[in-house]
Amino acid sequence: IHGLRHENLNPFIGCLTEPARPCLVSEYCARGSLEDVLVQDEIKLDWSFRLSLLTDLVR
């Protein structure tokens, strides 16, 4: 996973496997997550585009 690079992917840096506090570390994404983009009212996405985007993600 560490070597996976693509312009549409947020780069994976590493993980912390401490039992009390496991976490994944990735590069900072200034635009937020996909969920942030989909639920923001300021960003106008019609439902057909949202459906197309989510369908592509599921594949």
C-alpha distances in whole Angstrom, upper triangle without the diagonal:
4,5,5,9,12,15,15,11,11,9,7,9,9,11,15,16,19,21,23,21,17,15,12,12,11,14,17,18,22,22,21,19,20,22,24,24,26,28,29,33,33,31,32,30,33,32,31,28,27,27,26,23,22,23,20,18,19,18
4,6,8,12,14,15,12,11,8,6,6,7,10,14,15,19,21,23,21,17,15,11,11,10,12,15,17,20,22,21,19,21,23,24,25,27,29,30,34,33,31,33,32,34,34,33,30,29,29,28,25,24,25,23,20,22,21
4,6,10,13,14,12,12,9,8,9,11,14,17,19,23,25,27,24,21,19,15,14,13,13,17,18,22,23,22,21,22,25,26,26,28,30,31,35,34,32,34,32,34,34,33,30,29,30,28,25,25,26,22,20,22,21
4,7,10,11,9,10,8,8,10,12,15,19,20,24,26,28,25,21,19,15,14,12,13,16,17,20,20,20,18,19,22,23,23,25,28,29,32,32,29,30,29,31,30,30,26,25,26,24,21,21,22,19,17,19,18
4,7,9,7,8,7,9,11,14,17,21,23,26,28,30,27,23,20,17,15,12,12,15,15,18,18,19,17,18,21,22,22,24,26,27,30,30,27,28,27,29,29,28,25,24,25,23,20,21,22,18,17,19,19
4,5,5,8,8,11,14,17,19,23,25,29,31,32,28,25,22,18,17,14,13,15,14,17,17,17,16,16,19,20,19,21,24,25,28,27,24,25,23,26,26,25,22,21,22,20,17,18,19,16,15,18,17
4,6,8,9,13,15,18,21,25,27,30,32,33,30,27,23,19,18,14,13,14,12,14,14,15,15,14,18,19,17,19,22,22,25,24,21,23,21,24,24,23,20,20,21,19,16,18,19,16,15,19,18
4,7,9,12,16,18,20,24,26,29,31,32,28,25,22,18,17,13,13,14,11,13,12,13,12,11,15,16,14,16,19,19,22,22,18,20,18,21,21,20,17,16,18,16,13,14,16,13,12,15,15
4,6,9,12,15,17,20,22,25,27,28,25,22,18,15,13,10,10,12,10,13,13,12,11,11,14,15,15,17,20,20,23,23,20,22,20,23,23,22,19,18,19,18,14,15,17,14,12,15,15
4,7,9,12,14,18,20,23,25,25,22,19,15,12,10,7,6,8,7,11,11,10,9,11,14,14,14,17,19,20,23,23,20,23,21,24,24,25,21,20,21,20,17,17,19,17,14,17,18
4,6,9,12,16,18,21,24,25,21,18,15,11,9,6,6,9,9,13,14,14,13,14,17,18,18,21,23,23,27,26,24,26,25,28,28,28,25,23,25,24,20,20,22,19,17,20,20
4,6,9,12,15,18,20,21,18,15,12,8,6,4,7,10,11,15,16,15,14,16,18,19,20,22,24,25,28,28,26,29,27,30,30,30,27,25,26,25,22,21,23,21,18,20,21
4,7,10,13,16,19,20,17,14,11,8,5,5,7,10,13,16,18,17,17,19,21,21,23,25,27,27,31,30,29,31,30,33,33,33,30,28,30,29,25,25,27,25,22,24,24
4,7,10,13,16,17,14,11,9,6,5,7,10,13,15,19,21,19,18,20,22,23,25,26,28,29,33,33,31,34,32,35,35,35,32,30,31,30,27,26,28,26,23,24,25
4,6,9,12,13,11,7,6,4,6,9,12,15,17,20,22,20,18,21,22,23,25,27,28,29,33,33,32,34,33,36,35,36,33,30,31,31,28,26,28,27,23,24,25
4,6,9,10,8,5,5,6,8,11,15,17,19,22,24,22,21,23,24,25,27,29,29,31,34,35,34,37,36,38,37,38,36,33,34,34,31,29,31,30,26,27,28
4,6,9,7,5,7,9,11,15,18,20,22,26,27,24,23,25,25,27,29,31,31,33,36,37,36,39,38,40,39,40,37,34,35,35,32,30,32,31,27,27,29
4,6,5,5,8,11,13,17,20,22,24,27,29,26,25,27,27,28,31,32,32,34,38,38,38,40,39,42,41,42,40,37,37,38,35,33,35,34,30,30,32
4,6,6,10,13,16,19,23,24,26,29,30,27,26,28,27,29,32,33,32,34,38,39,38,41,40,42,41,42,40,37,37,38,35,33,35,34,30,30,32
4,7,10,14,16,20,23,24,26,28,30,26,25,28,27,28,31,32,31,33,36,38,37,40,39,42,40,42,40,37,37,38,35,33,35,35,31,31,33
4,6,10,12,16,19,20,22,24,26,23,22,24,24,24,28,29,28,30,33,34,34,37,36,39,38,39,37,34,35,36,32,30,33,32,28,29,31
4,7,10,14,17,18,20,23,24,21,20,22,22,23,26,27,27,29,33,34,33,35,34,37,36,37,35,32,32,33,30,28,30,29,25,26,28
4,7,10,13,14,16,19,21,18,16,19,19,20,23,24,24,26,30,30,29,32,31,34,33,34,32,29,30,30,27,25,27,26,23,24,26
4,7,10,12,14,17,18,16,14,17,18,19,21,22,23,25,28,29,28,30,29,32,31,32,29,27,28,28,24,23,25,24,20,21,23
4,7,9,12,15,17,15,14,17,18,18,21,23,24,24,28,28,27,30,29,32,32,32,29,27,29,28,25,24,26,25,21,23,24
4,6,9,12,14,12,12,14,16,17,18,20,22,22,26,26,24,27,26,29,29,30,27,25,26,26,22,22,24,22,19,21,23
4,6,10,12,11,12,15,17,16,17,20,22,22,25,24,23,26,25,29,29,30,26,25,27,26,22,23,25,23,20,23,24
4,6,9,9,10,13,15,14,15,18,20,19,22,21,20,24,24,27,28,29,25,24,26,26,22,22,25,23,21,24,25
4,6,5,7,10,13,11,12,15,16,16,19,18,17,20,20,23,24,25,22,20,23,22,19,19,22,21,18,21,23
4,6,9,12,13,11,11,15,16,14,17,16,15,18,19,23,24,25,22,20,24,23,20,21,24,22,20,24,26
4,7,9,11,8,8,11,13,11,14,13,11,15,15,19,20,22,18,17,20,20,16,18,21,20,18,21,23
4,7,8,6,7,10,11,11,14,14,12,16,16,19,20,22,18,16,19,20,16,16,20,19,17,20,22
4,5,5,7,9,10,11,15,15,13,16,15,18,18,20,17,14,17,17,14,13,17,16,13,16,19
4,5,5,6,9,10,13,14,12,14,12,15,15,16,13,11,13,13,10,10,13,13,10,13,16
4,5,5,6,9,12,14,12,14,13,15,14,16,14,11,13,15,11,11,14,15,12,14,17
4,6,5,6,10,11,10,12,12,15,16,18,15,13,16,17,14,14,17,17,15,18,21
4,6,6,9,9,7,9,9,12,13,15,12,10,13,14,11,12,16,16,14,17,20
4,6,8,10,8,9,8,10,10,12,10,7,10,12,10,10,14,14,13,15,18
4,6,9,8,10,10,12,12,15,13,10,13,15,13,13,17,18,16,18,21
4,5,6,8,9,12,13,16,14,12,16,17,15,16,19,20,19,21,24
4,5,7,9,11,13,16,15,13,16,18,17,17,21,22,21,23,26
4,6,9,12,15,17,16,15,18,20,18,19,23,23,22,25,28
4,6,10,12,14,12,12,15,16,14,16,19,20,19,22,24
4,7,10,12,10,10,14,15,14,16,18,19,19,22,24
4,6,8,6,7,10,11,10,12,15,16,16,19,21
4,6,5,6,9,10,11,13,14,16,17,19,21
4,5,5,6,8,10,10,12,14,15,16,18
4,5,5,6,9,10,10,12,14,15,17
4,5,5,6,9,10,11,12,14,16
4,5,5,6,8,10,11,12,15
4,5,5,6,9,10,11,13
4,6,5,6,9,10,11
4,5,5,6,9,10
4,5,5,6,9
4,5,5,7
4,6,5
4,5
4
